Amino acid sequence: MVQKDALHRMIKFNQTLFENAFEATAQRQDQVEKIGNTMMDPSGGLLPGEGRKVYDNCVTAFKAGRSNFKTYIDEGYQKAEKFFG
């Protein structure tokens, strides 16, 4: 029973660690996106219309991938909780 409790605490610790690291990374990515949007502002004109569309599509794809990754990790922790909890 002690081993089971220790394993449960280790899983929770790792989950909390992941959550904090993920949120910090997501905040940095969002800040970089804001900087990119400022640089791509039509008044700045760094990229013409088609280039801006490509940039916007990349940002959307990165956000979708980040969200999917988070979902998969959360599901993995839920399964671990059920299996070991």
Backbone torsions as a table, in degrees:
resi	resn	phi	psi	omega
1	MET	NA	-35.7	179.3
2	VAL	-65.5	-40.1	179.1
3	GLN	-64.2	-39.7	-179.9
4	LYS	-64.3	-41.8	178.8
5	ASP	-65.7	-41.6	179.1
6	ALA	-64.2	-41.7	178.4
7	LEU	-64.3	-41.3	178.1
8	HIS	-60.7	-44.0	179.2
9	ARG	-66.0	-36.7	178.0
10	MET	-65.2	-41.6	178.6
11	ILE	-63.2	-44.7	179.4
12	LYS	-63.1	-41.2	178.7
13	PHE	-61.3	-47.2	179.5
14	ASN	-64.0	-37.4	178.4
15	GLN	-65.0	-44.0	178.4
16	THR	-63.5	-42.4	177.9
17	LEU	-60.0	-45.4	178.5
18	PHE	-62.6	-46.1	-179.1
19	GLU	-56.5	-47.2	-178.7
20	ASN	-64.7	-44.4	179.3
21	ALA	-65.5	-40.5	-179.6
22	PHE	-64.8	-44.9	-179.5
23	GLU	-63.9	-40.2	178.0
24	ALA	-63.2	-42.9	179.3
25	THR	-65.8	-42.8	179.5
26	ALA	-62.7	-39.6	178.3
27	GLN	-64.0	-41.8	177.8
28	ARG	-63.7	-42.9	178.9
29	GLN	-63.0	-39.3	178.3
30	ASP	-65.8	-37.7	177.2
31	GLN	-65.5	-41.5	178.0
32	VAL	-64.0	-37.6	177.0
33	GLU	-62.0	-43.2	179.0
34	LYS	-62.4	-41.1	177.5
35	ILE	-63.3	-43.9	178.0
36	GLY	-61.5	-42.2	178.9
37	ASN	-63.6	-37.9	177.7
38	THR	-64.7	-41.2	180.0
39	MET	-69.6	-31.1	-177.8
40	MET	-88.9	1.7	-179.3
41	ASP	-50.1	138.8	-178.9
42	PRO	-53.4	-30.5	179.7
43	SER	-69.9	-29.6	177.6
44	GLY	-78.4	-38.5	175.3
45	GLY	64.4	35.8	178.8
46	LEU	-69.0	-35.1	178.3
47	LEU	-125.8	137.8	174.1
48	PRO	-70.7	177.4	-174.8
49	GLY	-48.8	-47.2	-178.4
50	GLU	-68.3	-38.7	177.9
51	GLY	-63.9	-37.8	178.4
52	ARG	-65.5	-38.0	178.3
53	LYS	-63.0	-41.6	178.7
54	VAL	-63.0	-44.6	177.9
55	TYR	-58.8	-48.2	-179.4
56	ASP	-62.3	-39.1	177.5
57	ASN	-65.2	-38.0	177.5
58	CYS	-64.6	-44.3	-180.0
59	VAL	-61.6	-43.5	179.1
60	THR	-63.0	-42.7	179.4
61	ALA	-64.8	-40.8	179.0
62	PHE	-64.2	-41.4	179.2
63	LYS	-66.1	-40.2	178.5
64	ALA	-64.6	-43.0	178.1
65	GLY	-63.3	-40.3	178.3
66	ARG	-63.7	-42.7	179.2
67	SER	-65.4	-43.6	178.3
68	ASN	-63.1	-42.7	178.4
69	PHE	-58.3	-46.9	179.7
70	LYS	-60.5	-42.9	179.3
71	THR	-61.4	-44.6	-179.5
72	TYR	-63.9	-41.8	179.3
73	ILE	-65.6	-44.0	178.9
74	ASP	-60.7	-41.3	177.5
75	GLU	-63.8	-38.5	178.1
76	GLY	-63.1	-41.5	177.8
77	TYR	-66.8	-37.2	177.1
78	GLN	-63.4	-42.8	178.4
79	LYS	-64.8	-39.7	177.9
80	ALA	-64.3	-39.1	178.1
81	GLU	-62.7	-43.1	179.5
82	LYS	-66.3	-41.3	-176.0
83	PHE	-71.4	-44.4	-176.8
84	PHE	-97.3	-17.2	-176.0
85	GLY	-84.2	NA	NA
